[in-house]
Structure formats: structure tokens, C-alpha cells
Amino acid sequence: MRTRSTARVAPLQAARFLPRFAHGDMAQVAEVTGVADGARLGSGFVRMRRAEIPWTLRYDEVLLVLEGQLRVRTPEADLVARPMECLWLPAGTALTYLAETALVFYAIEPAGWAAGGREETAP
């Protein structure tokens, strides 16, 4: 059993944004919580610029738009969220994240969904 980290504050100003694997030119992620914390909940910030990122969710996800606008295209509809609006996206959803510019807070469960034990977060 993994040891859980202690409670902490995670200010946006201290976030270290890193390219999001295959789409690093469109999305940079700063993790807040994840597997390293012994948590089932993964969370963090993502900055998107001129983003068009196709993905199929392998986890449940909640997104809170902090700045800009995020469009999520699903087979059923285009969902648009603006500052202080949330999106709920259940596991298995095929989608495309679209944003000219956006700053988003995400929460996913389970945090350690990726194969091989390396946590890869979306978007």
C-alpha cells in the first residue's frame, strides 16, 4: 500500500507546466494530485493553445474552466464551457478537446489509469 501525502495548498502561481505527451504544442499540464500522493484522484491544471486533441477517456473526468473557453466535441453534442463552468465526462467517452486558449482545472478518477504505472493525465 502506497503512503498518502499530507494535506497541502497548491497555488496556480507555483504550478510547473509540462508538455502533455503527444500534444505538448497544444496542451501543458501541471499535476496537483496523483499516484505519487497515494491518491485515487488525479487533478491538476492544463493550459491549452490552439488545441484540437482527440481522445477516448479511460477514466471519469470533471473539468472546470478558469480562463478562456473549452469546447468538447462528443458524438452526441458539442459541449462549451466558459470561466467558472464545469464539464462532466464519463469514462468511455470519445471526444475532441478544442480551445483557442483556455486554462482548466481537471479531476480524474482513477489517477493511475495508464498502463505501466506511469500516470498520464488528460487533456
N, C-alpha and C positions, 0 to 999 in steps of 0.2 A: 504494500500500500504506500502510495506517494504521500510525503509530508505536505500539508497545506501551508501556503504562505500566510502571513499575518495581514490584517486589515491595513489599508493604505489609501492615500489620496493620489490620483493620477491626473495632474493638470495637463491640459492640452498643450500649454506652452513648453512643457518638458518632453513631449512626445517625440520619439525618434522615428521618422517615417522612412520605410524601406520599400523598394520596388516590389510589387506583388507579382511574383514569378513571371509567367508568360506575358503579362500585360503591364510590366513595370513602367512603360512610357505613358500609360493611361491611368494607373492607379498605384498609389503608395500607401502602405499600411503601417500603423503604429499599434502594436498589441498592448492591451491593458491587462487582460487575464487570459490564462490558457493552461495547457498541460503542465508547464513548468511550475504553476502555482498549485498543482494538485486539484485543479478545478474542473468540473464538467462543463462549466460555462466559459466559452471563449468570447472575448469582447475587445473592442479597440476602435480606433479612428481610421478612416480611409479618406484620402484626397483623390478626387477624380478630375481629370482634364481631358477634354475631347475623347471621352470614353465610349467605347462600344464593345462590351465584353460579354460574349455568350457563355452560359454556364448552366449546369443542372445541379441543383442543390442536393447535397448528401447529408444535410443537417437542417434543423429548424433555424430560421433567421428572423430577427427583428432589426430594422434599420430606422434610425432617427436622423433626419436631415437637419444639420446645424446651419449650413450656408448653401446657397445656390439652389439647384433643382435636380432631382433624380427621377428619371423615368425608368421603370422596369417593364419590359415587354414580356408578356406571358402568352401562351396560346389562346387564353380566354380574353385578355384585355391588356391595354397599356395602363399601368398604374403610375400616377405622377404625385410626388411628394415634394413639398416646399419646406422652408425652415419651420421647425417645431411640429412637423408631421411625421408619423411613423408608417412603415410598411411591415406587414406580417407576411412571411413567405415560408410555407411548409416544405419539409424535405420532399424531394422528388420533383419539385417544380423546375421545368425547363424555362429558361428566361434569358434575357439580354439586359444588362445594366447599361443605361445610356445617360450621359451627362456632359454638358459643355464644361461646367465647373460645379463641383459640389464637395462639401465637407460633411461626412456622415459618421455617426457612431453606430457600430454594429454589435449585436449579441447573437452568438450561435450556440447550439447545443446538439450534439456533444462537441466539446472543444477538440478532442483528439480523433476526429473522424478520418483523417488521412491515413493511407496505408504506410507501413514502415515506421510509425511512431512520430514522424515529423508533422508538426501542425502547420497546415497551410490554411490561411483564412481567406474569406471572400469578403468583398468582391474582388 
